[in-house]
Amino acid sequence: MSDTTASPAAAGAPPAPPVASDHIAPMRLLAFLIMVFGMFMAILDIQIVSASLSDIQAGLSASSSEISWVQTAYLIAEVIAIPLSGFLSRALGTRYLFAISAAGFTGASLMCGFTSSIEQMILWRAIQGFVGAGMIPTVFASAYTVFPRSKFHIVGPIIGLVATLAPTVGPTIGGYITDLMSWHWLFFINVVPGIGITIGVLLLVDFDEPHFALLDHFDWWGLAFMGGFLGSLEYVLEEGPRNDWFHDDSIAIFAVVCVLSAVAFFWRVLTAHEPIVDIRTFANRNFGLGCMFAFVVGIGLYGLTYLYPRYLAEVRGYSALMIGETMFVSGVAMFLSAPIVGRLMQKVDMRLMIAAGMLLFAFGTWQMTWMTRDYDFYELLWPQICRGVGMMLAMVPVNTVALGTLAPARLKNASGLFNLMRNLGGAVGLAALNTALDDRTDFHISRLHDKVTWGNAQAVDLLHTFTQRFQGLGDASLMAMKQLNQIVHRQAVVMSFADSFLLMTVMYIGLSTLVVLLAKPGNPMGAPDAH
């Protein structure tokens, strides 16, 4: 499907890059792979600290509410910067924007490792997320402008694999690093690769030319409104489940700021001569629907990366390292299925692949609806394999359907919007899952307490067993009651996890039917590079 909507933002843009031949120059491929590794680092750092927050909290003497901001600050800054990267990429060019992002990310990583207080850590994590965010959409845009469309079956799975694999293996890598060395190395490990990426990009990337005149028209008001809108939205989604949503004054205030800033932002981007983000790209049918599917993929990608570790920690009592080793299954499944997905894209309607990926993902979550407190590595094996393969089957074709048929002049802006939708999907998914877990846990505790009464013979027998076990250790009756209460609470937690998996199953089955709304994409791998 060709893009027919004119872009006001493209009026002053540099000319489209020359038509690529079917041959991929080795140095150009090397430059692209260097950029892909930079994107991997930026996405990885969202989740790499998740398994080590308790170690960081102890090292910085932070409170439980403060330590959550180690991730929240990064996410808020990244969400604001991702759509901004489209304008900056056109103004500065791929080479300079990526080099600045990589160098800034590296410097901020170094400072994160040296921090001695939680305030410093939050500041440098925000800087790390903001400057590093430019690497993510720049890689997506480059993949669909630098290479001939006949090679999309090669570059598409590469970026799809990195975008899904990085957050999946983040807890695994973070757990290993913290266990072998210390949490400081979660950040120090970025320094040497970051320096290499910066130098490599400066030496090898020649994909386009900068258009510095665009900086004269930079829309500062648009940036302020976008920052208020996306930053406050991310804050509400992150902090809402922890603080009872709008019953908390700060969340209610930020919700109002979000609404007002959103109105101002959309007015600005629709009226400004050179908008900071060109939202008219959503008028392209496949791009708009592709962003919706990216949003949904984000829910599954980040949602299950959150649900599985939380279950393993709260119910199974796993350490960070054990959680990482269990979660690694999904990463292996993604890695092994990526080349197969690339081959299928040449032969199968991509709409069918997206639907199949979502249904396979739904099958994996459905298997978890029967979970008990005894679910361990082998019980989680096939659900995780289904998740990994399903994610690749859905993600890679969605990338190509949304971005692979846009005109090159629109890709830099569109890539920022596309990646923003995936991250927002993750934020919304985490907020919804957190809320569902809390609400369903309360519901099941209430229901189980109604059944665990003196009239329940099984409960009475279990209580007597515990009482006998604790004889001579103190107040045996009280200790037995506490033990029974812990069992009830743990069972309620397990049931709430099962409910959350069921919620995701229903959602993905329903959304898989929406692929019929996509215009049938031509085979971009075989299409000429007509711009």
Secondary structure as UniProt FT lines:
FT   HELIX           8..10
FT   TURN            11..12
FT   HELIX           26..47
FT   TURN            48..49
FT   HELIX           50..52
FT   HELIX           53..60
FT   HELIX           64..67
FT   HELIX           69..114
FT   HELIX           118..132
FT   TURN            133..134
FT   HELIX           135..146
FT   HELIX           149..151
FT   HELIX           152..180
FT   TURN            183..184
FT   HELIX           185..188
FT   TURN            189..190
FT   HELIX           191..204
FT   HELIX           212..217
FT   HELIX           220..239
FT   TURN            240..244
FT   HELIX           245..247
FT   HELIX           249..271
FT   HELIX           279..283
FT   HELIX           285..314
FT   HELIX           320..345
FT   TURN            346..347
FT   HELIX           350..367
FT   HELIX           368..370
FT   TURN            373..374
FT   HELIX           377..403
FT   TURN            404..405
FT   HELIX           408..451
FT   TURN            454..455
FT   HELIX           457..469
FT   TURN            470..472
FT   HELIX           476..512
FT   HELIX           513..517
FT   TURN            524..526
//
